[in-house]
Amino acid sequence: MCPCFVLRACGGVLSINKRFQVNENIENSNVLVIDSDGSNLGVLDSKKALGIAESKDLDLVQVSAGNPKANISPTCRIMDYGKYCYNQDKKNKDNRKKQKAAVLKEIGLSVNIGEGDFVTKARHAKNFLEQGNKVKIVIKFRGRENNDPSRGFELMARFVSACEPIAKIESKAQVEGNRMIMILSANIQQDKTKQTDKNDANVLGETRESE
């Protein structure tokens, strides 16, 4: 996609979006047009396509750059671009609120924990993670247990396996005095760029068939 500057109002504040060519900023003379209801209108002159969008009080948004060498025209979709921007901003704000609301929960274990207790605590940990919280796992060593931390590491590894696939290790197990501590967080993809592109494609209705 070729970048362009599009002024838009979201939540009463003007911002600039560089991801899409919109309306008069579309540079290609011929584009494949997907209507607001998802129907394929075929390859049209970009000015004619813009006229169709304007007649519906909507926008013409380029969602795919196409491939000139393969004689594939750029794909444009007729949609309410302002509404799309507003929904994306709202979604991002909601996600930031959820991240800020994350709480560090603590679960205590012992190297001699019974199977029933182990299963129950692993279930609690998964529930906390699914709610967007982080979980601090603490093993307290008593007496001679301090001389053999390997049992603690084995228990931590077993606990992580029991919490998969929702859990990932944020802070590896380490010994602090007579305790071993590990922090788990939800196993969510962190590649923001790929996730943003996926969201854009889903909202705009971009498909390989339309190209």
C-alpha positions as CSV (number, residue, x, y, z in Angstrom):
1,M,0.0,0.0,0.0
2,C,1.3,3.4,-0.9
3,P,1.2,5.9,2.0
4,C,-0.8,9.1,1.9
5,F,-2.0,11.6,4.5
6,V,-5.7,11.6,5.3
7,L,-7.1,14.0,7.8
8,R,-9.9,12.4,9.8
9,A,-11.8,13.2,13.0
10,C,-12.0,10.5,15.6
11,G,-13.4,11.4,19.0
12,G,-13.3,15.1,18.1
13,V,-9.6,15.1,17.4
14,L,-8.0,15.3,14.0
15,S,-5.3,12.7,13.3
16,I,-3.4,11.5,10.3
17,N,-3.5,8.0,8.9
18,K,-0.8,6.9,6.5
19,R,-2.0,3.4,5.9
20,F,-4.5,3.8,3.1
21,Q,-5.1,5.9,0.1
22,V,-8.6,7.3,0.3
23,N,-10.9,9.1,-2.1
24,E,-9.1,11.7,-4.2
25,N,-5.7,10.5,-2.9
26,I,-6.0,7.3,-4.8
27,E,-3.3,7.5,-7.5
28,N,-4.3,4.6,-9.8
29,S,-6.7,5.3,-12.7
30,N,-8.3,1.8,-12.7
31,V,-9.2,-0.1,-9.6
32,L,-11.0,-3.3,-8.6
33,V,-14.0,-2.2,-6.6
34,I,-15.7,-4.0,-3.7
35,D,-19.0,-2.5,-2.8
36,S,-20.1,-1.8,0.8
37,D,-22.2,-5.0,0.8
38,G,-19.2,-7.1,-0.3
39,S,-20.2,-7.5,-3.9
40,N,-17.6,-7.2,-6.6
41,L,-18.2,-4.3,-9.0
42,G,-15.2,-5.2,-11.2
43,V,-12.5,-3.0,-12.5
44,L,-13.6,0.6,-12.8
45,D,-12.2,4.0,-13.5
46,S,-11.2,5.4,-10.1
47,K,-13.2,8.6,-10.7
48,K,-16.3,6.6,-11.5
49,A,-15.7,4.4,-8.4
50,L,-15.4,7.5,-6.3
51,G,-18.6,8.8,-7.7
52,I,-20.4,5.6,-6.6
53,A,-19.0,5.9,-3.1
54,E,-20.0,9.6,-2.9
55,S,-23.5,8.8,-4.0
56,K,-23.8,6.5,-1.0
57,D,-22.2,9.1,1.3
58,L,-19.3,6.7,1.8
59,D,-15.5,6.6,1.1
60,L,-13.4,4.8,-1.5
61,V,-10.5,3.2,0.3
62,Q,-7.6,1.4,-1.4
63,V,-6.9,-1.8,0.6
64,S,-4.5,-3.6,-1.7
65,A,-1.7,-2.1,-4.0
66,G,-2.2,-4.7,-6.7
67,N,0.5,-5.9,-9.0
68,P,1.1,-3.9,-12.2
69,K,3.6,-6.5,-13.6
70,A,0.9,-9.2,-13.3
71,N,-1.8,-6.8,-14.6
72,I,-3.6,-6.9,-11.3
73,S,-5.4,-3.7,-10.4
74,P,-5.4,-2.2,-6.9
75,T,-8.4,-3.3,-4.8
76,C,-10.6,-0.6,-3.3
77,R,-13.5,-0.9,-1.0
78,I,-16.5,1.4,-0.6
79,M,-17.0,1.9,3.2
80,D,-17.4,4.5,6.0
81,Y,-13.7,5.2,6.6
82,G,-14.4,7.6,9.4
83,K,-16.4,4.9,11.3
84,Y,-13.6,2.4,10.6
85,C,-11.0,4.8,12.1
86,Y,-13.3,5.5,15.1
87,N,-13.8,1.8,15.8
88,Q,-10.0,1.1,15.5
89,D,-9.2,3.9,17.9
90,K,-11.8,2.7,20.4
91,K,-10.5,-0.8,20.2
92,N,-6.9,0.4,20.8
93,K,-8.1,2.4,23.8
94,D,-10.0,-0.6,25.2
95,N,-6.9,-2.8,24.8
96,R,-4.7,-0.2,26.6
97,K,-7.2,-0.1,29.5
98,K,-7.2,-3.8,29.9
99,Q,-3.4,-3.9,29.9
100,K,-3.3,-1.2,32.6
101,A,-5.8,-3.1,34.7
102,A,-3.6,-6.3,34.8
103,V,-3.0,-7.5,38.4
104,L,-0.1,-9.6,39.6
105,K,-1.7,-12.6,41.3
106,E,0.4,-14.9,43.6
107,I,0.2,-18.7,43.9
108,G,2.2,-20.5,46.5
109,L,3.6,-24.0,45.9
110,S,5.8,-26.4,47.9
111,V,8.1,-29.1,46.6
112,N,6.0,-31.8,48.4
113,I,2.7,-30.5,47.0
114,G,0.0,-33.2,46.4
115,E,-1.4,-33.9,43.0
116,G,-4.8,-32.6,43.8
117,D,-3.5,-29.3,45.1
118,F,-1.2,-29.0,42.1
119,V,-4.1,-29.4,39.6
120,T,-6.2,-26.9,41.5
121,K,-3.5,-24.3,41.6
122,A,-2.7,-24.8,38.0
123,R,-6.4,-24.3,37.2
124,H,-6.4,-21.0,39.2
125,A,-3.3,-19.8,37.4
126,K,-4.9,-20.4,34.0
127,N,-8.1,-18.6,35.1
128,F,-6.0,-15.6,36.2
129,L,-4.1,-15.5,32.9
130,E,-7.3,-15.7,30.9
131,Q,-8.5,-12.6,32.7
132,G,-5.4,-10.7,31.5
133,N,-3.5,-10.9,34.8
134,K,0.0,-12.0,35.5
135,V,0.8,-14.8,37.9
136,K,3.7,-14.9,40.4
137,I,4.6,-18.5,41.3
138,V,6.4,-18.8,44.7
139,I,7.9,-22.0,46.1
140,K,9.0,-21.8,49.8
141,F,11.9,-24.0,50.8
142,R,11.9,-25.4,54.3
143,G,14.9,-26.9,56.2
144,R,16.9,-29.3,54.0
145,E,14.9,-28.3,50.9
146,N,17.1,-25.3,50.6
147,N,20.0,-27.6,49.8
148,D,18.4,-29.0,46.7
149,P,16.8,-26.2,44.5
150,S,16.7,-28.6,41.5
151,R,13.4,-30.0,42.9
152,G,12.0,-26.4,42.7
153,F,13.1,-26.0,39.1
154,E,11.5,-29.3,38.2
155,L,8.2,-28.2,39.9
156,M,8.2,-24.9,38.1
157,A,8.7,-26.6,34.7
158,R,5.9,-29.0,35.5
159,F,3.6,-26.1,36.5
160,V,4.3,-24.2,33.3
161,S,3.5,-27.3,31.2
162,A,0.2,-27.7,33.2
163,C,-0.7,-24.1,32.3
164,E,0.0,-24.4,28.6
165,P,-0.9,-23.1,26.1
166,I,-2.3,-20.0,27.8
167,A,0.9,-19.4,29.9
168,K,4.3,-18.1,28.9
169,I,7.3,-17.4,31.1
170,E,7.8,-13.6,31.6
171,S,10.4,-14.0,34.3
172,K,12.4,-17.3,34.6
173,A,12.5,-19.2,37.9
174,Q,15.2,-17.9,40.3
175,V,16.1,-18.4,43.9
176,E,15.8,-15.5,46.3
177,G,16.7,-16.5,49.8
178,N,14.5,-19.5,50.8
179,R,12.1,-18.9,48.0
180,M,12.0,-19.6,44.3
181,I,10.0,-17.1,42.2
182,M,8.7,-17.2,38.6
183,I,6.3,-14.9,36.8
184,L,3.9,-16.0,34.1
185,S,1.8,-13.9,31.7
186,A,-0.7,-14.7,29.0
187,N,0.7,-16.2,25.8
188,I,-0.4,-13.5,23.4
189,Q,1.3,-12.6,20.1
190,Q,3.4,-9.4,20.5
191,D,4.0,-8.6,16.9
192,K,1.9,-5.5,16.7
193,T,2.6,-4.8,13.0
194,K,1.3,-8.2,11.8
195,Q,-1.7,-7.9,14.1
196,T,-2.5,-4.5,12.9
197,D,-2.3,-5.6,9.3
198,K,-4.6,-8.6,10.1
199,N,-7.1,-6.3,11.8
200,D,-7.1,-4.0,8.8
201,A,-7.7,-6.8,6.3
202,N,-10.5,-8.2,8.4
203,V,-12.3,-4.9,8.9
204,L,-11.8,-3.7,5.3
205,G,-12.8,-7.1,3.8
206,E,-9.6,-7.6,1.8
207,T,-9.4,-11.0,0.3
208,R,-7.0,-12.7,-2.2
209,E,-10.0,-13.5,-4.4
210,S,-10.8,-9.8,-4.8
211,E,-7.3,-9.1,-6.0
